[in-house]
């Protein structure tokens, strides 16, 4: 084996390792793949298989990378950050669903324990319910396939040696953050409005019948009203979640496009 072949094999090995790091970054933040229910060894194995396949596809199109410890370390950090960015942008709808569930739990009384113990990290009941619905719809629209397709396209759009955070990227990320709060309010709005109406009715009842123990009565009323409205608003919530997942898929691709200075120009 001569020097030229050794350099080619070294460059291909480095490219495969950097592709593997980008895939690991995506799995660390993406829906489904980031779940603790999936064993870490399984994640590493899946990432290695995907990296092996993508290396055979992209090794020739990627630029030659010299074996320099500092240079390779910087590129590896960039690749991991890029993978996390792809997974994080695809996870926004799940954040909105859990945030909306937390708001509903606080109003219904399920999450009142956090008022007394702020360090309590137990998941919210309605938040878990909305998160599971979002996960089911994510599989229904083949969102996990789209994540792999986005990763596949990212090597065409942003090669390993290129990375550029533009003003457009910052605007896209800011818009996605704002959209999370808007979606959370949309998810929680029907139940919150119903609970507000229930609180208003209880306040009027307290004025009409002061002898009634409104504090104790409010617990049962809030739970009944909240669960009833949650059930009635389920079809609307499913439609909004499905629309949001499809919308965030296109926004993920826009963020990937904005990370290449050629596309920005």
N, C-alpha and C positions, 0 to 999 in steps of 0.2 A: 504494500500500500504506500503510494507516494504522498508527498506533502499536500498536493492539490486535493486528492481524495479525502485525506484526513481533515482538511479545512471544511470541505463540503459536508462531511458527516458531523463534524462539530457544530457547524451552523445549523444543520437540520435538527440535531439534538437540542440545541438551545431554543430553536423555534418551537419544537414540540413541548419543551418545558414551559415556555412562556404561554403557549396556547392552553396548556393544562392549568396554569395559574389563573388565566382569565376565566376559564370554566369554573374553577373552584370559587372565584369571587362571585360569579353569578349564582352558584348554588348556595353560597353563604347568605344571600339576601333575597332570593327569588321565592315566590310562593311554591308550596309543595316541597321543593328541594331543601329549603331551610328548616323543615319540620324536624323536631327532635325525635319524632317517631321513626325516622329513617336513620339507621345506624351510620355512624361516621365512616366506617370502613366501606359500606355500600356506596356512600357518596363519592369517596375517593376512587373506588373501582369504576363507577359510572363516568366520573370525570376523566379517568385514565383512558377508558375505551373511547369516549368522544374525542379526546385529545389525539389519540392514535389515528382515528379516522380523519379528523380535520388536518392533521399534520401531513398525511399523504395527499390531501387535496390542495392545501395551501402552501406547502413547503417551497414549491417552485416560484410562486407569486410573491412570497414575502422577501424583503430585502435581506442581504447577508449581514449577520450580526457577528461582530468580533468578540472574541472571548476576553472580556475585561471585567473584573469583579465589580468595580463601581458602576460601569455602564450597564451591565446585566442586572445589578441590584435595583437601579433606578427604573429600568424598563419593567422589571418584575413587579415593583410597587405600582407602577402605572397600569399594568395589565390587571392586577388584582382590584385596583380602584375602579377600573373600567368595567370589570365584571360585576362588582358590587353595584355600580350605577345602573346597569341594565336590570339586575334583579330588584333593586330598590324601586325603580320607576314602575316596574310591573306589580309591585306590592302595594301601591298607593290605595287601591280600592279596598283591600283588606284592612288597611289602617283606618280608612273612613268607616267601614262597617263596625269595627271594634270600638271606635270612638263614639259612634252613634249608640251602640249598645251600652256603653258606659254612661252616657247621658240619660238614657231611659232607665237604667238600673238605679241611678241616683234619685231620679224622680219617683220611681215605684217603691223605693226603699230596699231593694236587693243589695245595694252597694253602700248602705249607710255606715257599715263598719269602718270604711275608710275615713270617715269623719273623726273617729276616735283613734284609729291607728293608721296614720298616713303611710307607714312602711309596709302595710299589707299589700302583697302583690298577687293575691288570688284573682283569677280571671273572673270577669263579669259574666253573669248567666246569659243575658240577652246579647252581650257582645260575642260570646261563644256561639250562640245560635245564629247570629247574623254572619259571623265568620264562616261557619259551616255551610250556610246557604251560598255565600260568595265562592267558597271552594268548590261546591257542587256545580255551580254555573261556570266556574273557571274550567273544570273538566268538560262540561257540556259543550262549550265553544272551542275546545281543544287549545286552551291557553298554554298548556305545557308544551304543545307542539310549536306554538308561536314563539315561546321563549327560546327554544332550540333554533328556530328559523332566524330569530333576531340575532342570536349568537353567531349563526352561520353567516348572516349578512354583514355583521360587524367586522369580520376579517376582510371583506371586500371594501367596506367603506373606510374603516380605520385600520390600516396595517399596524403591525406590531411596533414599528419604529416611529409612528406618527401619533400625536395626541395634542389637542388644542382646545382649550376651554374658552369659548367666545362669549360675547354679550348675549348672543342668541341662546346659547346653552343655559346661561344663568336665568334668562327670561323664561325659558321653558321649564326649568326646575322650580322657579318661583311660582309660575302659573299652576304647576302640578300641586305644589304645597297648598296654595289657596283653594284649588279645586277639592282637595281632601276635606277641608272644613265645610265647603259648600255641599259636597256629597253627604257628609255626616249629618248635616242639618236636614237634607232631603230625606235621608233614611229615617231619621228620628222624628221628623215634623208631625206626622199623623198622631203618634202616640203622645208626644209632648203637648200638642194642642188639646187632645182629649184629657190628659192629666191636668192641664191648666183649667179646663172647664170644670173638671171634678173638684179641684181646689176652690174654684170660685163658688161652686154650688155648696160646698161644705162651709165656706165662710158665710154665705147667706143663711144657711141652716143654723149656724152658731148664733147669728143675730136674732133669728126667729125663735129658736128654742135653746136658750142659754143653758138649760139643765142637761142637754145632751153632751155626752163625752165625745167631742169631735176628734180629739187626738187619737183615741183608740179606734174610733170608727174609720178614720182616714186610712189606716193600714189596709183594711179589707177592701175599701172602695177603690183605692189606688191600684191594688193588685188586680182586681176584677176588671176595672176600666182599662188598665194598661194591657193586660193579656188579651182582652176582647178586641181592642183596637189594633194590637199587633197582629192578631189573626186576620182581621178584616183588611188590613193594609198589606198583607203578604203578597198578593198578586202585583200590586203597584211597586212594592219594594223589589221583587224579582225582576220586573221590567227595567227599573232604574239601574239595578246592579248589572244586568246584562248589557245595557247600553254603556254604562261606565267602563266595564271591562273591555268592550270593543273599542271605545274611545281612547283608553289608555294604551292599547296596543299600538295605535297609530302614533300617539305621542312618544312612545318609547323609540320608535323608528326615527322620529324627528330629532330626538335628542342624540341618537347615534350619528345621524347625518351632520348635526351641528358640531360634532367633535372633530371633524376633518376640515382643515382650513381651506381646502380646495372647494368643498361644497359651500362653505360660508361665503367665499369670494364670489 
